[in-house]
Amino acid sequence: MAARITLDINSAGEFELWLNPEGRDLLVKELLALSETNEHFHLMPIPSDVEVSTRPYRSDDKLLEYGKVLFRLDEWDARHFPHVLD
């Protein structure tokens, strides 16, 4: 079966990530590939790093069709975004 990943905000305002086994494996593979030299990947409904579904599970879900996962080293954030560190 093809990877299926659905991202949404439900009616309670909560983020949800729906995955079939192939979608889980793809997402984990992309997460494990993140590094200093490969610091992000894209999520979108068109062919991309990680393709996401445009079919909501519920009629009142707000789909999130475009996103980016960013890998951050503490040294980078200390320099560029120090307010996010403790």
N, C-alpha and C positions, 0 to 999 in steps of 0.2 A: 504494500500500500504506500501511497505517496505521503510525504511529510505534511502534517496539518497543524498549523499554529494559528490560534486566534487570540488576539489581544483586545480587551474591552474594559470599559468602566461600567459597572452594573448600576441598577437603579438606586442602590444605597451609596453610590459614589466610590465603590471599592474597585481597585484594579484587579483584573483576573487574567490569567494566562492559561489557555486551554491547549493541551498537547495530546496528540496521539503518540504511540511509541516511536514512530519514525521522526516526528517533530521534536520530541524530547531528545533523541539521539543527535539530530542536526544541531539543535540549540546548544547542547553540551559540547559537541565537537567544536562549534564556533567559539564558545566561551573558553575552552581549553587552549585554543589557538591564539588567544589574545596575548600580546607581549609588548615590550618596548618598541619593537619595530612593526608590529601589527596591532595598533592600539584601538581599533574600532571596527564594527561591522554594522551594516544597515539592515533594517527590517522594513519590508514594503511588499505590496501585493503584486508588483511586476517582478519578473525574474531579477533577483538580487542575491546578496549574500544569504539572507534568510527570507524566504517568501512567506507572507502571512495571508491568512484567509480574509475574504471580504464578506463572508456569510456569518452573521451573528447567531449565537445560540438562542437568544431570546429577542423578542421584538423591541424591547425597551433598552437593550444594550447599546452603548455608544462605542462603536468600533474604533480602535486605534490602528490606522493603516500604515503609518509611516513613523519610524523611530530609528534610533541609533544607540548602540551599546558601546560605551567608552571605557577603556582600561586606563586606570590612573595610578601612577606611582606616587607615594607620599612626597617625594622630592619635587615632583612636578606641581603638586597641589600646594606645597609650602611656598613655591615660587609664584604661582599664578592665582591660586585660590586659597590663601591661608585661612580664611574664615571657615572653611569646611573641616579643618583639623581641630582636634581637641587641644 
